[in-house]
Amino acid sequence: MISIIPILGDQLSLDLAVLRQCDRATSVVLMAEVAEEAGYVPHHKQKLVLVFSAMRHFAEQLRSTGWTVDYRKLEQGGIGLGAEVQAAVLRHKAGQVVAVQAGEHRVCALQAEWQATCGVPVALLEDDRFLVSRAAFAQWAGSRGRLRMEDFYRWQRQETGILMAGGKPLGGAWNFDQDNRKPLPKGRPTPPAPHFAPDEITREVMAMVEARFPNNFGTLDRFGWPVTRADALATLDTFVGTRLKQFGDYQDAMAEGEATLFHSLLSTSINLGLLNARECIAAAVAALDAGAPLNAVEGFVRQILGWREYVRGVYFLEGSDYVRRNALAATRALPAFYWRGDSGMRCFDAAFEQTRDLAYAHHIQRLMVLGNFALLAGIDPFQVHEWFLLVYADAYEWVEAPNVIGMSQFADGGRLSSKPYAAGGAYINRMSNHCKQCRYDIKQKAGPDACPFGYLYWDFLARNEGPLAKNQRLWRAYDGWRRFTPERQAEIRADAARYLAALD
């Protein structure tokens, strides 16, 4: 009996459960570039090139290891995913379909229809590339009123033994965040980011994307993402060998002309499946013996064992309507400068420029600049969610939605995050050198030349006092607001009203 094995664009792993279970001799791997996946949001051009090129390279890798691959390029019709599976069943006279569960609600719903449309049994396997199954996460969450990453992270450290010594956290602390908030010193050299020149397959995909998606966001001029397992492993080796030691100290820093600093640049490869989360964690932990500082290793491990596993669990636990939550009733439309990068705020425009050119910005730029502004300005969280989903090469809904809806925009009312990640211009000035080159003056407290982050922060607190004033982590902020004179409060609110009216 022939088995059809549909492999999705983010399942590019030779150790995928379905490839371990099925027999090469009686299986056909189906890989299809389909319009519905390319267009459910108008993805950044680099995201499209990355996924389609990685898929084509992975198909060649499968063939080289003895698998029969039925590959359908977008140019060949690009019909819907379900229709491609149905057509493959008929084309190969298959008796069953075996696949790994998709990572997003939308595609899971499509998979649920395959048995009815194909007329053959469909088996869906757990995606065991993740360290925590969906069922295990749901059991951990139980009836918890709050879902805190720190609680989850400590549980996983204990369960796996990673960075543990005698039942206690290595170094005597669960995390070293306090050591990981240094601004980049002036003149501090940073290593060049890995860059992989497009090969023939990638160049073919680039031409196709430019022809079919000419109006999508972003540019392809600087495309250099890993699209093969070998390139992904080289990126991991580069990070561990040349970037990890400084990663911890400066992981929250921002600097002019420094798009990547000491960050790993591994998220695209892990999310595609070119790298396994376990091997990335193991490589970082092994670097302790080579002199990597614990704060750097722990910070990196927390991003994967902590945040990555945690947000995936939250995504499936909270359901498909999670992206529509709006606890703070934010309704303002996304400003045009999210598409143009001409806000005048240097921190914002710098993050925008590298997002446009590289389909990348690191987590502090996303959270404390781009996301923070949207939160302070009261922008509709669903619009913010869709923007983040389409502009980044590593964005998939399962990882992006909890980070934006829950963490960045506090739209779930605190289900994920204990407080809104709101901050004024002082934080950005402390963690970057952008303010020195900004058209706004960080030292001014009022008027058209004052930094918008300053008065928008206080205005955000004032207009959301009802839902937020009782938040224990905000009492100092509200105490500060109440210490202002009525005249100063009115001045702040007037500056915010003027600025927000101009946005509208």
N, C-alpha and C positions, 0 to 999 in steps of 0.2 A: 504494500500500500504506500503510495506516494504521500509525503507530508509537505505542505507549503509552510514555510517559516518566514512570516513577514518580520523584517527587522527595520525599526524606525530610525530616524536620523539622529536620535540621541542614545542609540543602543549599539554603538560601534565598538563592541568588545568581543574579542575571541573567547573570553570566558563567560559569555552570556549564558544564562541557565538553559535556554533552548538549544544552544549549540552543544552544550555538554550532554544534553539528554537525547537528542535525535541522532540518527544514523546518516552519515554522509551519503551512503549508497542509495538511500530511499527518500532523500529530502531535496527540496528545491528552495533555496533562500530567495525570497522576493524582496527587492528593494526598489522603492518607487519615489520619484520626485513628483509631488502632486501640488496642484495649484492651491488647493484649500489650505495646505500647510504653509505654503509660501506667502499666502495672502490673508490669513485670518487677522493679522495686523500687518501694515506695510513695513516690514522689517528693514532695518539698516542694510544697505547693500553688502557690507562686510559680513553680516550674519548669514545672509543668503549664500554668499560665496563660500564661507566657512563650512556650512552644513552640507551643501551639495558637493563641494570638492572632497570633504572628508568622507562622505558616503561613497563617492566614486573610487577613492583610494581604498576604502575598506572592502569594497566589492572585489577589487583586484587582489587584496590580501586574502580574502576568503577563497577565491579561485586558486590561488597559489598553494593553499593548504588542502585542496581536494574537494571543496564544496562546489556544487552546481548553483550558479547565481543567475536569476532572471532579473535583470536590471532595467528599469523603465525610466528614461530621462524625461525631464519636463518637456523637451522639444518633441517627444514622441506622442504627446497628447495630454499628459499630466491630469488624467481624470482623477476623481476622488479616491481616497485611500480604500474605502470599502469596495468600490467598483474595481480597483486594481486587484484586490484580494480575490474577489469573485471571478474575475477574468483569468487570474492565474490558476485557480482551481479547475476551471474548464479547460484551459490551455494544456495543463499537465495531467489532466484526468486524476486529480488528487482525491484521496479518501479522507483527509483531515487537515486542519490548520492548527499549528502549534506556535504560540507566540508568548512573549514576555509582556506582562501588564504595562500599559503606557504610563507615563509620568504626569499626565495632565488630565483633568476631568473631561475636557472636550474630546480627547482621543480615546479615553476609556469608554465614553458613550458610543463612539464609533465601533470599538472592538466588541461591545455588547450586542451589536447588530449583525456581526459577521455570520453567526451560525444560521440565522434565519435567511440571510441573503445568499449565502453560499450553499446551503443545503447539505453540509457535511459537519461532523463534530468539530468544535473549536475548543482547544485547551489553552488557558491563559496561566502562565507561570509567574510566581512571585519574582520581582526584580531584586535578587539577592546581592546586587552590587552595593546596595545600601547596607550599613551595619545594623540598622534597626528596621524590622519589618513594620508595615502599617498596623498589623494586629498588636505587635509588642508596644508600639507607641500608644495606641488607643488604651491598652491595658495600663500602661504607666500613667497616662493622663487621667483615667478613671473619672472620678467625680470632682477633680480639682477645680476650684473656682478660678485659679490662676494657672497659666501655663508659662512658667519662667524658664528661660534657657539655662540659667545657672543651675537650677534644680536638675534639669535633664542632663546637663553636662557632667555634673558630679556623679549622677547615677551611671552614666556611660563610662566614666573613668573607673568607677568601682567594678562595673560589669566586665570591662575589657582588660583591666590592669594596666592600661596605657598611662605612662608617667605616674605610676604608683610605686611606693616602696613600703613594704610591710603593712599594707592596708591604709597608708596615709599618702596624701599627695606629695610627689617629689618636690623637695624644696620647702615643704611646710606650708604651702599655700595652694589653693585651687586655681587661682589665676594671678597674673602679674600685670594687670592693667595699669597700675600706678607707675610702672616702669616703662610703659609703652606710649607715652604721650609727649614726646620731645619734638619740638620744631626742628626742622633741618637747619644746622648751623650754616652761616654764610661761607661759601667756598668748599663745602663738604662734597667730595666727588661721589658720584653715583654710577653704578655699572650700566653699560648699555643694555637695553632690552633685547632679548633674543628676537631675531627676525629671519623668517624663512622665505627666500625668494620664490615667487610662484613658479611651479613647474608647468609642463604642457597641459596637464589635466586642469590645474587651477586656472591657467590663462584661458582655457576654453570656457570654463564656468564663468569667469569674469566677463568675458565677451557676451555670454548668454544673459547674465544678470543686467549688464548695461543696456542690452537690446530690449529685454522684456520688462525691466523695472527701472526705466530711466528717471522717474520722478520720485523714487524712494529716497529716504533720508540718507545722508552720509556720502562719503567718497571712497573710492577704491585705490587711490594713488599710493597709500602707505600700507596696503594689505600685506601682512607677513605672519599671520597666525599659523600655528602648527595644524596640519591637516592629516598627518599620519601618526601612527603609533611611535615610530622612530623619532619624529620631530618632537612629539609630546614628551617622550623620555629625555630627550636632550634638554628641553625646557626645565624639566624637573631637576636634572643634574646641574644645570646652570644656577637654578635658584638655591639649591642646597650648597653648592660650592662657592658661590660668589655673592649671594644676596641675603641668605637666611640670617647670617650673624648680625646684620644691621636692621633686619626687618622689624624686630620687636621694638627697638628704641623709636623708630621713625614711622611706624605703621599708620599713625594718625596725622602725619605731617602733610602739608601742601606747599608747593613752591613753584614759582614761575619757571616755565620751560622744563619742568620735571614731571612728565606724565606718569611714569611708572615707579620712580624712586627705587625701593627695595622690595616691592611686592612680587609675589610668586608668578603671576600671570598664568596660573594653572587652571583657573575656573572653566575656561572654554574647553580645555581638553578633558577635564573630569566630567563635565556635564554632557559632553558628546559621548563619552565612554572610552576615549583613547587612553585615559589613565584611570586606574582604580583608586578609589579613596584610601583603601587600606595600604597600598604601596606608597602613597604620598605621605601618609602619617608615619609609616615605618622608616622612610628615608629621612624625614625630619628628626625623628627620635634617635636614629642611629648617628645623626650629626652631633649629638651631645658629646659623644666620645671623641669627635674631631675638634671640639672646642666651641661649638655653637652654644651661646648662652641660653639658659633655661627660659628666660622671659620671651626670647624669640621663638624657641621651639614650642613652648606652651601656647603662645599667641597664635601660631599657625595651626597647631593641633585643634585649638578651640574653634577656629574657623570651619574645620571640616567635621570633627567628631561632635562639636557643639552645634554651631549655627546651621551647617548644611543639613545634618540629620534632623535637627529640631524643626526647621522651617518646613521640611518635607512632611514631617509628621503632622504639624499644625495644618498644613494645606489640605491634606486628606481628611483629617479629623473635622475640620470646620465646614467642609462642603463647598459645592460649586458657587453658592451665593456669597461666599466670603468677599469676593472682589467688589461687591455692591454695598458693603457696609459703609456707614457715614455717620459715626457717633457724634461728631461735632457739627453736623449739618453744614458742611462747607459746600458752597455752590458756585463759586467764581470760576469762570472759564479759564482754561490754561492760557497764559499770556503768550503773545506771538513771539517774544524773545526766546521761548523754549525751542523755537524752530530756526531762529535767526542768530542768536548769540549776541544781541546788541543791547543788553540790559543796562550797560554802563557800570555795573558792579563787577569789578575785575575778577573776583573769586568765581562768580557765576560764569562769566564769559570764558574764562580759562578752562573751566570744567566742560563747558559746552564745546569749545574748539577741539579738545582732544576726544570728546564723545563723537563729534562729527567725523574727525579724521581717523580715529582708531577704533571706534565702537567700544571704547573702554574709558572708565574712570574708576578710581579706587573707592573703597567703601566710605571713607569720610567725605569725599567730594559728593558722592551720591546721597549720603544721609544728612550731612551737616551743611551742605550748600544747596544743591539742587532740590533735595527733598525738604530741607528745613525752610527754604523760601516758600515752597508750595504750602507747607503747613501754616506758616505765619500769615500768608496772604489769604488763606481760606479757600484754596483751590479745590474743586471737586475731586475727591480722592480717586474715583474711577478714571478720570482723565489723566491723573498723575500716574496711575497704574499702567494705563495703556501706553503712555509715553515711555516709561521705563522699560516696558516689555519690548518695545520696537527699536529702541536706540542702542541696546547693548548686545554684543556678540555672545555673551554668556547667559542671556536672559531666557529663562523658561518659566512658565507661569507658576510652577510648583515652588520655585525658589524666589521668584520676583514678587509674587503677590503678598506673601506674609511679610516680607521685608518692607514693602511699600505700604500696604493697607494697615498692617499691624504696627510695625516698628516706626516707619517714617511718618505716616500721616495720623497715627493713633485713631484710625477710623473704626477699629473694632472695639473701641471704648476701654482698652486695657486688658483684653483677653491675652495678648501676647506680651506687651510691654508695660512695665509698671508706671511709666510716665511718658508724656510726649517728649520726643527728642527735639525740643525747641531751644534755640540759642540766639543771642544777639551778635552784633559785629565783633564784640570783644573776643569771643572764642575764636572766630576766624582769624582775627589779627594775631592772636597768640600762637595759632598753629600754622600760620602761613606768612609769606611776604607779599601777598597780593595787595594788601591795603595801601602799601607805599606807592603803587602804580595805578590806584583807582581814581576815578573822577569824583568819587564821594570822599568826604573827609571823616575818617573814623573818630576824630577828636571832637567834631561838632555834634551837639546833642539835639539840635532843632534846626528846622529850615530846609530849603531845597537841596542844600549841599551835604546834609547829614547822611550817614550811612542808613539806607532803608532797613537793614537788619535790626538796627537799634530800636527805632520807634515801632516797627512792626512786631518785635518781640513783646514789648509791653502792651501793645494794642491787642495782640493775640491773647494774652493773659486776661486782659480786662473784658474782652467780649465773650470769653469762654469761662468766666468766673463761676457760672452756675455749675457746669459739669466737672470743673477741675479744682475748685478751691479746696475741696476736702481731700484731695490727693496728698498723702503724707510726704511725698517727695517734692512737692511744690510749695510747701509752706514758707520756705525762705524767700522764694520768688514773689509770692503774694505779700509777704511781709514787706519786701522791698517796694512793691507797687503802692502799698497803703502808706508808706512813709513819704511818698511824693506829696507836695502840696496840691490842692485842687487845681491851682493855676498850671502847675507843671503837668498834671494828668491831662488837663484839657489841651495843652500844647501838644503832647504826645499823640492824643487821639486825633487832633486836627491834622498833624503831619501825616499820620497813617491814612486818614480819610482822603487827603489830597492825593497821596501817592496811589492808593487803590482805585480812586476814581479815574486816574489817568490810565491804569491798567485796563479798566473796563471800556 
